[in-house]
Amino acid sequence: MRTHRIAVMPMDGIGREVIPAAVRVLRAAERAVGGFALAMTDFDWSARTSLETGAPIVPPGGFDTLRGFDAILFGAHGGTPGVPDDVAFAETLFAFRLAFDEYINLRPCKLLPGIPSVLAQAKPEDVDFVIVRENVEGELAGPGGRTGVGTPWETASQLTVISRGNTERVARYSFNLARSRRKRLANITKSNAMRHAYTLWDEVIAEVGKEYPDVQLDKFYVDAAAARMVLRPQDFDVLLCTNLFGDILSDLGAALAGGLGVAASGNLNPEGAAPSLFEPVHGSAPDIAGRGIANPVAAIGAGALMLRHLGEAAAADAIEAAMGRILRDGEFRTADLGGGATTDQMADAIAKRVVQGNAE
């Protein structure tokens, strides 16, 4: 039997509610589909724990410990009084991405049946694209700093870093993904205004594109792409973005697909040389944390992405089919989707459907 070692990190806020819910659905798929086992280990690493103990969020030796795992199921960071959000991000997600070379951020944006879109006329087939976000360079990972601190001339700089080698591997991943879907790749850029970094980005993507003559390559400036996503989302299949643009457009894509409560993502080391990290993208939502009303669909979807990355496609399919069926039937919906179901009720309904669906 195949065994996959999973590090489970609920972290802060509603992560402590939606990750246990996702684990129950993963266990249901494990039982229903069979053929594999999930060896899950819980890690109580969080900003809250850091405040209580005075230790860093990730304790000394933590990254070495995690290297022994196949994947990380991550909840949410930020929103903890006493720990600035940029510190929480730098010590967790950003640190994991760099330490484990998770150079791909994968954000599926798919409107599931039964979920209303903010686009009045949108049908499920209209919103079905994937955003590939470069995850370790760009604007978010670039060097910078401040000079003249405390003076009227205080100045801050943040540099955009684009390297040929990293862009090549991100481009190849994206072209291969497009080849497995509808064979269309949109390069999202701003080379008309940022002529150095984004011109190199464009050049590398065009060069790699010659290796994939069967994939249509289009180029969109990011502002035009944002407008096109709203006006004609059906025009997109795979969008290849730099770190910052992918961060922004993926949240827009989530809004088109029903909101952050249903948006899952994966931070991937595609070669499997280090663990990949899977997470809902909704954040810690401190305004509703502890009330048991958070939508677990994004976390459950992240679990399905994790299973697919680990080669357990049948189990991932079972979870995604169960989510689609529950959402389409409409009996169980959390408040963000216009219903009154609790986090646990939603998760339990999906878990039950996983078992029932696999038995049919």
JOCORZI-V169802 format. One record per residue. N is the residue number from 1. RES is the residue in three letters. SS is DSSP state (H for helix, E for strand, L for the rest). OMEGA is omega in degrees with one decimal (NA if undefined). Layout:
# JOCORZI-V169802
n=<N | N>
res=<RES | RES>
ss=<SS | SS>
omega=<OMEGA | OMEGA>
This chain:
# JOCORZI-V169802
n=<1 | 2 | 3 | 4 | 5 | 6 | 7 | 8 | 9 | 10 | 11 | 12 | 13 | 14 | 15 | 16 | 17 | 18 | 19 | 20 | 21 | 22 | 23 | 24 | 25 | 26 | 27 | 28 | 29 | 30 | 31 | 32 | 33 | 34 | 35 | 36 | 37 | 38 | 39 | 40 | 41 | 42 | 43 | 44 | 45 | 46 | 47 | 48 | 49 | 50 | 51 | 52 | 53 | 54 | 55 | 56 | 57 | 58 | 59 | 60 | 61 | 62 | 63 | 64 | 65 | 66 | 67 | 68 | 69 | 70 | 71 | 72 | 73 | 74 | 75 | 76 | 77 | 78 | 79 | 80 | 81 | 82 | 83 | 84 | 85 | 86 | 87 | 88 | 89 | 90 | 91 | 92 | 93 | 94 | 95 | 96 | 97 | 98 | 99 | 100 | 101 | 102 | 103 | 104 | 105 | 106 | 107 | 108 | 109 | 110 | 111 | 112 | 113 | 114 | 115 | 116 | 117 | 118 | 119 | 120 | 121 | 122 | 123 | 124 | 125 | 126 | 127 | 128 | 129 | 130 | 131 | 132 | 133 | 134 | 135 | 136 | 137 | 138 | 139 | 140 | 141 | 142 | 143 | 144 | 145 | 146 | 147 | 148 | 149 | 150 | 151 | 152 | 153 | 154 | 155 | 156 | 157 | 158 | 159 | 160 | 161 | 162 | 163 | 164 | 165 | 166 | 167 | 168 | 169 | 170 | 171 | 172 | 173 | 174 | 175 | 176 | 177 | 178 | 179 | 180 | 181 | 182 | 183 | 184 | 185 | 186 | 187 | 188 | 189 | 190 | 191 | 192 | 193 | 194 | 195 | 196 | 197 | 198 | 199 | 200 | 201 | 202 | 203 | 204 | 205 | 206 | 207 | 208 | 209 | 210 | 211 | 212 | 213 | 214 | 215 | 216 | 217 | 218 | 219 | 220 | 221 | 222 | 223 | 224 | 225 | 226 | 227 | 228 | 229 | 230 | 231 | 232 | 233 | 234 | 235 | 236 | 237 | 238 | 239 | 240 | 241 | 242 | 243 | 244 | 245 | 246 | 247 | 248 | 249 | 250 | 251 | 252 | 253 | 254 | 255 | 256 | 257 | 258 | 259 | 260 | 261 | 262 | 263 | 264 | 265 | 266 | 267 | 268 | 269 | 270 | 271 | 272 | 273 | 274 | 275 | 276 | 277 | 278 | 279 | 280 | 281 | 282 | 283 | 284 | 285 | 286 | 287 | 288 | 289 | 290 | 291 | 292 | 293 | 294 | 295 | 296 | 297 | 298 | 299 | 300 | 301 | 302 | 303 | 304 | 305 | 306 | 307 | 308 | 309 | 310 | 311 | 312 | 313 | 314 | 315 | 316 | 317 | 318 | 319 | 320 | 321 | 322 | 323 | 324 | 325 | 326 | 327 | 328 | 329 | 330 | 331 | 332 | 333 | 334 | 335 | 336 | 337 | 338 | 339 | 340 | 341 | 342 | 343 | 344 | 345 | 346 | 347 | 348 | 349 | 350 | 351 | 352 | 353 | 354 | 355 | 356 | 357 | 358 | 359 | 360>
res=<MET | ARG | THR | HIS | ARG | ILE | ALA | VAL | MET | PRO | MET | ASP | GLY | ILE | GLY | ARG | GLU | VAL | ILE | PRO | ALA | ALA | VAL | ARG | VAL | LEU | ARG | ALA | ALA | GLU | ARG | ALA | VAL | GLY | GLY | PHE | ALA | LEU | ALA | MET | THR | ASP | PHE | ASP | TRP | SER | ALA | ARG | THR | SER | LEU | GLU | THR | GLY | ALA | PRO | ILE | VAL | PRO | PRO | GLY | GLY | PHE | ASP | THR | LEU | ARG | GLY | PHE | ASP | ALA | ILE | LEU | PHE | GLY | ALA | HIS | GLY | GLY | THR | PRO | GLY | VAL | PRO | ASP | ASP | VAL | ALA | PHE | ALA | GLU | THR | LEU | PHE | ALA | PHE | ARG | LEU | ALA | PHE | ASP | GLU | TYR | ILE | ASN | LEU | ARG | PRO | CYS | LYS | LEU | LEU | PRO | GLY | ILE | PRO | SER | VAL | LEU | ALA | GLN | ALA | LYS | PRO | GLU | ASP | VAL | ASP | PHE | VAL | ILE | VAL | ARG | GLU | ASN | VAL | GLU | GLY | GLU | LEU | ALA | GLY | PRO | GLY | GLY | ARG | THR | GLY | VAL | GLY | THR | PRO | TRP | GLU | THR | ALA | SER | GLN | LEU | THR | VAL | ILE | SER | ARG | GLY | ASN | THR | GLU | ARG | VAL | ALA | ARG | TYR | SER | PHE | ASN | LEU | ALA | ARG | SER | ARG | ARG | LYS | ARG | LEU | ALA | ASN | ILE | THR | LYS | SER | ASN | ALA | MET | ARG | HIS | ALA | TYR | THR | LEU | TRP | ASP | GLU | VAL | ILE | ALA | GLU | VAL | GLY | LYS | GLU | TYR | PRO | ASP | VAL | GLN | LEU | ASP | LYS | PHE | TYR | VAL | ASP | ALA | ALA | ALA | ALA | ARG | MET | VAL | LEU | ARG | PRO | GLN | ASP | PHE | ASP | VAL | LEU | LEU | CYS | THR | ASN | LEU | PHE | GLY | ASP | ILE | LEU | SER | ASP | LEU | GLY | ALA | ALA | LEU | ALA | GLY | GLY | LEU | GLY | VAL | ALA | ALA | SER | GLY | ASN | LEU | ASN | PRO | GLU | GLY | ALA | ALA | PRO | SER | LEU | PHE | GLU | PRO | VAL | HIS | GLY | SER | ALA | PRO | ASP | ILE | ALA | GLY | ARG | GLY | ILE | ALA | ASN | PRO | VAL | ALA | ALA | ILE | GLY | ALA | GLY | ALA | LEU | MET | LEU | ARG | HIS | LEU | GLY | GLU | ALA | ALA | ALA | ALA | ASP | ALA | ILE | GLU | ALA | ALA | MET | GLY | ARG | ILE | LEU | ARG | ASP | GLY | GLU | PHE | ARG | THR | ALA | ASP | LEU | GLY | GLY | GLY | ALA | THR | THR | ASP | GLN | MET | ALA | ASP | ALA | ILE | ALA | LYS | ARG | VAL | VAL | GLN | GLY | ASN | ALA | GLU>
ss=<L | E | E | E | E | E | E | E | E | E | E | L | L | L | H | H | H | H | H | H | H | H | H | H | H | H | H | H | H | H | H | H | H | L | L | E | E | E | E | E | E | E | L | L | L | L | H | H | H | H | H | H | H | L | L | L | L | L | L | L | L | H | H | H | H | H | L | L | L | L | E | E | E | E | E | E | L | L | L | L | L | L | L | L | H | H | H | H | H | H | H | L | H | H | H | H | H | H | H | L | L | L | L | E | E | E | E | E | E | E | L | L | L | L | L | L | L | L | L | L | L | L | L | H | H | H | L | E | E | E | E | E | E | E | L | L | L | E | L | L | L | L | L | E | E | E | E | L | L | L | L | L | L | L | E | E | E | E | L | L | E | L | L | H | H | H | H | H | H | H | H | H | H | H | H | H | H | H | H | H | L | L | L | E | E | E | E | E | E | L | L | L | L | L | L | L | H | H | H | H | H | H | H | H | H | H | H | H | H | L | L | L | L | L | L | E | E | E | E | E | E | H | H | H | H | H | H | H | H | H | H | L | H | H | H | L | L | E | E | E | E | L | H | H | H | H | H | H | H | H | H | H | H | H | H | H | L | L | L | H | H | H | L | E | E | E | E | E | L | L | L | L | L | L | L | E | E | E | E | E | L | L | L | L | L | L | L | L | L | L | L | L | L | L | L | L | H | H | H | H | H | H | H | H | H | H | H | H | H | L | L | L | H | H | H | H | H | H | H | H | H | H | H | H | H | H | H | H | H | L | L | L | L | L | H | H | H | L | L | L | L | L | H | H | H | H | H | H | H | H | H | H | H | H | H | H | H | H | H | L>
omega=<177.9 | 178.2 | 179.2 | 179.5 | -175.2 | 171.3 | -176.1 | -176.3 | 178.3 | 178.9 | -169.3 | 174.6 | -177.2 | 172.8 | -179.8 | 177.6 | -174.4 | -179.8 | 173.2 | 177.0 | 178.9 | 179.3 | 178.6 | 179.1 | 176.6 | 177.8 | 177.9 | 179.0 | 178.0 | -179.7 | -171.9 | -175.3 | 177.5 | 178.0 | 179.3 | 178.0 | 177.2 | 177.0 | -172.3 | 177.2 | -179.3 | 175.7 | 179.2 | 176.6 | -176.9 | 174.7 | 179.3 | 178.4 | 178.6 | 178.3 | -177.4 | -174.0 | -175.1 | 179.5 | 173.9 | 178.7 | 172.6 | -174.9 | 176.8 | -178.8 | -175.8 | -179.0 | 176.0 | 177.5 | -176.0 | -179.7 | 178.3 | -178.2 | 178.5 | -178.5 | 177.7 | 173.7 | -167.3 | -178.5 | -176.3 | 176.9 | 176.5 | 176.6 | -179.9 | 178.9 | -179.3 | 177.0 | -180.0 | -177.2 | -179.2 | 176.4 | 179.1 | 178.9 | -177.2 | -176.2 | -177.8 | -172.3 | -177.9 | 179.0 | 178.3 | -177.7 | -179.4 | -176.0 | -175.0 | 177.7 | 177.5 | -168.8 | 176.0 | 166.8 | -174.6 | -178.5 | 173.7 | 177.5 | -175.0 | 177.6 | -178.4 | 177.9 | 177.2 | 178.5 | 177.9 | 175.3 | 174.5 | 175.0 | -168.8 | -174.4 | -173.6 | 173.4 | -178.1 | -178.6 | 179.4 | -178.7 | -177.7 | 180.0 | -179.1 | 174.5 | 173.0 | -177.9 | 172.1 | -160.3 | -174.8 | 179.9 | 176.7 | -175.9 | -174.8 | -177.4 | -175.0 | 176.7 | 179.1 | 179.0 | 180.0 | 171.9 | 178.7 | -175.7 | 177.3 | 178.3 | 176.7 | -178.2 | 177.9 | -175.1 | 176.8 | 176.8 | 176.9 | -171.7 | 173.0 | -179.0 | 176.8 | 177.0 | -178.6 | -175.0 | -179.8 | 179.6 | 178.4 | -176.6 | 176.0 | 179.5 | -179.3 | 176.3 | -175.6 | 178.1 | 177.8 | 177.3 | 178.6 | 179.0 | 179.7 | -178.5 | -175.5 | 171.9 | 173.8 | 179.2 | 177.4 | 174.6 | -179.1 | -169.6 | 172.4 | -175.0 | 175.9 | -177.8 | -179.2 | -162.7 | -177.0 | -176.2 | -173.4 | 172.6 | 175.0 | 177.2 | -178.6 | -177.4 | -178.4 | -179.6 | 178.2 | 179.0 | 178.8 | -178.9 | 178.8 | 178.0 | -175.9 | -177.1 | -179.9 | -179.7 | 177.1 | 179.5 | 176.0 | 177.8 | 178.5 | 167.2 | -167.2 | 179.9 | 177.0 | 178.5 | 179.1 | 178.4 | -179.0 | 178.5 | -180.0 | -174.4 | -176.8 | -178.3 | -178.9 | 178.6 | -173.1 | 175.4 | 173.3 | 176.9 | 179.1 | -171.0 | 168.4 | -172.7 | -176.7 | -178.4 | 177.6 | 177.6 | -176.9 | -175.3 | -180.0 | 175.0 | 173.1 | 177.5 | 177.4 | 178.3 | 179.3 | -176.4 | 174.3 | 175.8 | -177.3 | 179.6 | 179.6 | -172.9 | 178.6 | 177.3 | 174.5 | 171.2 | -163.4 | 158.3 | -169.1 | -177.9 | -179.9 | 179.3 | 178.0 | -178.2 | 170.7 | -175.5 | -177.0 | -171.5 | 162.2 | -173.6 | -171.7 | -178.4 | -172.1 | 176.1 | -176.0 | -179.4 | 179.5 | -177.8 | 178.6 | -178.0 | 177.2 | -177.7 | -179.1 | 178.7 | -179.2 | -173.5 | -180.0 | 179.1 | 177.8 | 176.0 | 176.1 | 175.8 | 177.6 | 175.6 | 179.4 | 179.6 | -179.7 | 178.1 | -179.1 | 178.0 | -179.9 | -174.6 | -178.4 | 178.5 | 176.5 | 178.0 | -178.2 | 178.9 | -178.3 | 177.0 | 179.0 | 176.6 | -179.9 | -179.1 | -179.0 | -179.7 | 179.6 | 180.0 | 173.0 | -178.8 | -179.2 | 174.8 | 176.9 | -171.6 | -178.3 | 178.0 | 176.5 | -179.1 | -178.1 | -178.6 | 175.3 | 176.1 | -177.1 | 179.3 | 179.8 | -178.8 | -179.4 | 178.2 | 179.7 | 178.2 | 179.1 | -179.3 | 175.8 | -178.9 | -179.6 | -177.5 | -179.7 | 179.4 | -176.9 | NA>
